[in-house]
Amino acid sequence: MRGLRKLHWLDWAILALLILLAGYVWLRIDGTLNYKWRWQIIPQFLIRYDEEAGGWVGGTLMVGLFNTIRISIMASLLALILGTILGLARCAQNLTIRLLARTYLEFLRNIPGLVVIFIFYFFLSEQLIAAFRIEDWARDIARGDNAWLWEIFFGDMRRFPSLISGVFVLALFESAFVGEIVRAGIQSVPKGQREAARAMGLSWTDQMRFVVLPQAMRKVVPPLASQFIMLVKDSAIVSLISVQDLTYRTVELVTSTRAIFEAWITTALIYGGLCFGLSLLFRRLEQKPGRRS
């Protein structure tokens, strides 16, 4: 209620105009496309009653959403590890290490994500999966008695190779942006802190471990949170390499039902609700006293 009271009359006018614009666009679409809306079929693809299981289970879109969440969490953790290493390498004393890290970062940051996904998937990810026999390992787990436990974390184990490929290539792409965020956080620490640590006899590694990184990480939490939300949205790209995330499941739904607008509008609302919820969560965490710098 407090937020509503703070709204100016101009805010209400803009909101009314947006509602009128949305209504006008809706009427134009409904009148010119001659499209038959079938919203009544969408709920069954969100949640449905399974007679064999004897209970309610997630539908096609919910299964895709869970895969998107799995991919985003695993890719963000891997990207954070790789990005921290890259950020440290960008600030290393050795010139060769700095140049290699910068080359990697600039290469990934200046190439479209779709191109990066295809390059790493076809030239690197598939080779690693074949070399480590991941597909055979996942198939054996899917046939085992404890398959349900693995499915909680990774979904259908028969599709584990494609899932891990999507996580791997997405993490490589996002690590470039995380690396720049970490590098900026490290360089934002006053030089006097490093000089004091150096005067105490600390090595470069100990300076980073005990002095620089603890301060830098507190400063990079907000941009890292924003980057995680961007990663959730960027995860839709992995649907092009047959990873069954929310976008891939939506394409299957559209193909089988021809409910084009209903499916994609529902998917857009799911992505929007997920990202908006994450932004509220991160904002709440940033406002905690222990998070303030």
C-alpha positions in Angstrom: 0.0 0.0 0.0 2.9 2.4 0.7 4.2 1.9 -2.8 0.8 2.8 -4.3 0.6 6.0 -2.2 4.0 7.1 -3.6 2.7 7.0 -7.2 2.2 10.4 -8.8 -0.7 11.2 -11.0 1.6 11.1 -14.0 2.5 7.5 -13.0 -1.2 6.5 -13.0 -1.6 8.3 -16.4 1.3 6.3 -17.9 -0.1 3.1 -16.5 -3.5 3.8 -18.0 -2.0 4.5 -21.4 -0.1 1.3 -21.3 -3.3 -0.7 -20.5 -5.1 1.1 -23.3 -2.2 0.3 -25.7 -2.2 -3.4 -24.7 -5.9 -3.5 -25.2 -5.6 -1.9 -28.6 -2.9 -4.4 -29.7 -5.0 -7.3 -28.4 -8.0 -6.2 -30.4 -5.9 -5.7 -33.5 -4.5 -9.2 -33.2 -7.9 -10.7 -32.5 -9.5 -8.9 -35.4 -6.8 -9.3 -38.1 -5.3 -12.7 -37.5 -8.5 -14.6 -37.3 -6.9 -16.7 -34.6 -8.9 -19.0 -32.4 -7.6 -18.8 -28.9 -7.4 -22.0 -26.8 -6.3 -21.0 -23.4 -8.2 -23.9 -21.9 -5.6 -26.4 -23.0 -2.7 -24.6 -21.3 -3.3 -25.7 -17.7 -2.8 -29.3 -18.5 0.7 -28.5 -19.7 1.5 -26.8 -16.4 0.2 -29.4 -14.0 -1.9 -32.6 -14.7 -3.2 -35.6 -12.9 -1.4 -38.8 -13.6 -3.5 -41.8 -13.2 -0.5 -44.2 -13.1 1.2 -42.2 -10.4 -2.0 -41.5 -8.6 -1.4 -37.8 -8.1 -0.6 -34.5 -9.7 2.6 -34.2 -11.7 4.2 -31.4 -13.6 3.2 -30.9 -17.2 5.5 -30.3 -20.2 6.1 -26.6 -19.4 6.8 -27.3 -15.7 9.3 -30.0 -16.6 11.0 -27.5 -18.9 11.0 -24.9 -16.1 12.7 -27.3 -13.7 15.3 -28.1 -16.3 15.9 -24.4 -16.8 16.4 -23.9 -13.1 18.8 -26.8 -12.9 20.8 -25.5 -15.9 20.9 -22.0 -14.5 22.0 -23.0 -11.0 24.7 -25.4 -12.2 25.9 -23.1 -15.0 26.1 -20.1 -12.6 28.2 -22.0 -10.1 30.6 -23.2 -12.8 30.7 -19.7 -14.3 31.4 -18.2 -10.9 34.4 -20.5 -10.4 35.7 -19.9 -13.9 35.0 -16.2 -13.7 36.8 -15.8 -10.4 39.8 -17.5 -11.9 39.7 -15.3 -14.9 39.2 -12.2 -12.8 42.3 -13.1 -10.8 44.2 -13.8 -13.9 43.3 -10.4 -15.3 45.0 -8.9 -12.3 48.0 -11.2 -12.1 51.5 -9.9 -12.0 52.6 -12.1 -14.9 52.0 -10.4 -18.3 51.4 -13.6 -20.2 48.7 -14.7 -17.8 47.0 -11.3 -18.1 47.1 -11.4 -21.9 45.7 -15.0 -22.1 42.9 -14.1 -19.7 42.1 -10.9 -21.6 42.1 -12.7 -25.0 39.7 -15.3 -23.7 37.4 -12.6 -22.2 37.4 -10.4 -25.3 36.8 -13.3 -27.6 33.7 -14.4 -25.8 32.3 -11.0 -25.0 32.5 -9.8 -28.6 30.9 -12.8 -30.2 27.1 -13.5 -30.2 26.2 -16.1 -27.6 24.5 -18.3 -30.2 27.7 -18.6 -32.1 29.7 -19.4 -29.0 27.2 -22.1 -28.0 27.5 -23.8 -31.4 31.3 -23.5 -31.4 31.9 -25.0 -28.0 29.1 -27.6 -28.4 30.2 -29.1 -31.7 34.0 -28.7 -31.3 34.5 -29.2 -27.6 31.6 -30.5 -25.6 30.8 -33.5 -27.7 34.4 -34.5 -27.7 34.6 -34.4 -23.9 31.4 -36.4 -23.6 32.7 -39.1 -25.9 36.2 -39.1 -24.3 34.8 -39.6 -20.7 32.0 -41.9 -21.8 29.4 -39.8 -20.1 26.6 -41.1 -22.2 27.2 -44.7 -21.2 27.6 -43.7 -17.6 24.2 -41.8 -17.6 22.5 -44.7 -19.4 23.6 -47.1 -16.7 22.4 -44.8 -14.0 19.0 -44.5 -15.7 18.6 -48.3 -15.6 19.7 -48.6 -11.9 17.5 -48.6 -8.8 18.6 -45.2 -7.6 17.8 -43.4 -10.8 15.1 -41.3 -9.0 17.7 -39.8 -6.7 19.8 -38.6 -9.7 16.7 -37.3 -11.4 16.0 -34.9 -8.6 19.2 -33.0 -9.4 19.6 -33.7 -13.1 16.2 -34.7 -14.5 15.9 -37.6 -17.0 19.3 -39.2 -16.9 18.9 -40.5 -20.4 19.2 -36.9 -21.5 22.1 -36.1 -19.1 24.7 -35.7 -21.8 22.7 -32.9 -23.5 22.0 -31.3 -20.1 25.7 -31.2 -19.1 26.6 -29.9 -22.6 24.2 -27.0 -22.1 25.6 -26.3 -18.7 29.2 -26.4 -19.9 28.8 -24.2 -22.9 26.6 -21.7 -21.1 29.0 -21.5 -18.2 31.9 -20.9 -20.5 30.1 -18.0 -22.2 28.8 -16.4 -18.9 32.2 -16.8 -17.2 33.6 -14.0 -19.5 31.1 -11.6 -18.0 31.6 -12.8 -14.5 35.4 -12.5 -15.0 35.1 -8.8 -15.8 32.8 -8.2 -12.8 35.4 -9.9 -10.5 38.2 -7.9 -12.1 36.4 -4.7 -11.6 35.7 -5.6 -8.0 39.4 -6.4 -7.4 40.6 -3.2 -8.9 38.0 -1.2 -6.9 39.8 -2.1 -3.6 42.1 0.8 -2.7 45.7 0.3 -3.4 46.6 1.2 0.1 45.1 -2.0 1.2 47.5 -4.0 -1.0 50.4 -1.9 0.0 49.7 -2.4 3.7 49.4 -6.2 3.1 52.6 -6.2 1.1 54.3 -4.3 4.0 53.2 -7.0 6.4 55.1 -9.5 4.2 52.1 -11.2 2.6 52.6 -12.8 -0.8 50.4 -11.9 -3.8 48.3 -15.0 -3.2 47.8 -14.2 0.5 47.0 -10.6 -0.4 44.2 -11.7 -2.7 43.0 -14.4 -0.3 42.9 -12.4 3.0 42.7 -8.8 2.0 41.5 -8.1 -1.6 39.0 -10.8 -2.4 36.9 -10.5 0.8 36.4 -6.8 0.1 35.9 -7.2 -3.6 33.3 -10.0 -3.3 31.1 -7.8 -1.2 31.1 -5.1 -3.9 30.4 -7.5 -6.8 27.4 -9.2 -5.2 24.9 -6.8 -6.9 26.3 -7.1 -10.4 26.7 -10.9 -10.0 23.0 -11.1 -9.0 22.1 -9.2 -12.2 24.3 -11.5 -14.2 22.6 -14.6 -12.8 19.3 -13.2 -13.9 20.8 -12.6 -17.3 22.0 -16.2 -17.3 18.5 -17.5 -16.6 17.3 -15.6 -19.8 20.3 -16.7 -21.8 19.7 -20.3 -20.9 17.0 -20.3 -23.6 19.8 -20.5 -26.2 20.7 -24.0 -25.2 17.4 -25.2 -26.5 19.1 -25.0 -30.0 21.4 -27.9 -29.0 18.4 -30.1 -28.0 18.6 -29.3 -24.3 15.0 -29.8 -23.0 14.6 -26.5 -21.1 11.5 -24.4 -21.0 12.0 -22.9 -24.4 12.6 -26.4 -26.0 9.5 -27.7 -24.3 7.5 -24.7 -25.6 8.6 -25.5 -29.1 7.4 -29.0 -28.7 4.1 -27.8 -27.3 3.6 -25.4 -30.2 4.4 -28.2 -32.7 1.9 -30.6 -31.2 -1.0 -28.2 -30.5 -0.5 -25.3 -32.8 -1.4 -23.0 -29.8 1.3 -20.6 -30.8 0.3 -17.4 -29.0 -1.0 -19.2 -25.9 2.2 -21.2 -25.5 4.7 -18.4 -26.0 2.8 -15.9 -23.9 2.6 -18.5 -21.1 6.4 -19.1 -21.4 7.1 -15.4 -21.4 5.1 -15.0 -18.2 6.9 -17.9 -16.6 10.3 -16.4 -17.5 9.2 -13.0 -16.4 7.8 -14.3 -13.1 11.0 -16.3 -12.4 13.4 -13.4 -13.2 11.2 -10.8 -11.3 11.1 -13.1 -8.2 14.9 -13.5 -8.4 15.4 -9.7 -8.6 13.2 -9.2 -5.5 15.1 -11.9 -3.7 18.5 -10.4 -4.5 17.3 -7.0 -3.6 16.1 -8.3 -0.2 19.5 -9.9 0.4 21.3 -6.7 -0.5 19.3 -4.7 2.0 20.4 -6.9 4.9 22.7 -5.2 7.3 25.5 -7.8 6.8 25.5 -7.1 3.1 25.9 -3.4 3.2 29.3 -2.1 2.4 
